[in-house]
Amino acid sequence: MCGYDLRHDSVSIGLEAAHVKWKQHGGPCIVNNGLALCSLHHSAFDMGAIGLDCNLKIKVSSGVNGNQIVEKLFWDFDGKNILLPRMKSDYLHDRFIEWHVREVFRG
């Protein structure tokens, strides 16, 4: 989402795999149900502060507020496309996005 890619030598730091439909709600551990997010955006995604629409554009909850850093780290991404996998077969499945919008995202 934000392009974060900190590494120490060859080890990623703070980059996490986020389930779109959570495991505890039957979400499978497959590429089509996952996003690579920095730890900040992963937490925000799990809390419903950010989400995706059916066109894979980033949505920011109207409840997100804060200083200029929040503006830069969240609102600057609102309406932007996520970076898609090279292979279309790895794209997120609509049913997982729909679940996240219905159950998690706090528009």
N, C-alpha and C positions, 0 to 999 in steps of 0.2 A: 504494500500500500504506500508506505512513505519512502521506500527505497533504502531503508536502513540496512547496512551490511558490515557492521564492525567485526573485525577479526583480530585475533591475537595469534600471530603466525598463521596457521591454517585453520584455527578453531573459531567458529562463529560464537559471538557473545551477544546474548539478548535477542536472538532470533528464535522464534518458537512456531510449532505447528498448532494451529487453532482448528478445532472441530467446528464446522458450521452448525450441524445438528449434533448436540452433545452426546457423548457415549452413553451417559446415564439415561438418556431418552431414546436409545436405540440407534444412535448415529454410528455408522460403521467407520472403521479405521481404513479409509481408502482415500486416494488422491482427490476424487470428486467430491469429498466432504471436508476438504482441508484448505487452509490458507496459511502461507508463511507470513507471520507478522512479527514486528518487534514486540518486546514484552509490554510496552505501554499500550500499543494498539490492540494487542491480544486481550489485555485486561478490559479495555474499553469495549471491545467487541462482545466479550462475555457478559458485560454489565448492561449491554443494550445502548450504550452511548453512541456507537457507530454500527452501521449495518450496510447491506447491499440491496440494490433494487434488482428487478428481473433482468435489467440490461447490464448487470455487473458494474454499476456505478456506485460510488461510495455515498452513503447517506449519513448525515450527522444529526443526532437527536436535538430537538429544539431546546432541551434542558441543558445542553453542554454550554458552559460559560467559564470565564476566567480571564486572565490577563493576555498580553500580546503573544506569549508563548503558546497558550491554548489556541488562540486565533491561528497561529502558524502551524501547529501540530494537528489541528482538527479542522477548523473551518476552511482552511486553504484547500483541503482535499474534497470538500463537499461537492458532489456532482461529477467528480473526476472518475475516469475508468480505472479499474485495477489492472495491473500487469497480468496478462493471461499466459498460461502455459503454452509452450511451442506446439504441443500436440492437442488438437481439439478434443480427443478422447479423454484428456485429463481435465477438461473444464469442469467447474462445479455443476452439480446436478440441480435443476430448478427446485426439486422437492425439498432439498436441504436449505436452500435460500428462503423458500416460502416458509419453512418451519421457523427459521431464525427471525424472519419479519413478524410472524404471527406470535411467537412465544417469547422472544427476547428483546428485539429492538423496541426502543421507547421513543417513537417518532415525535 
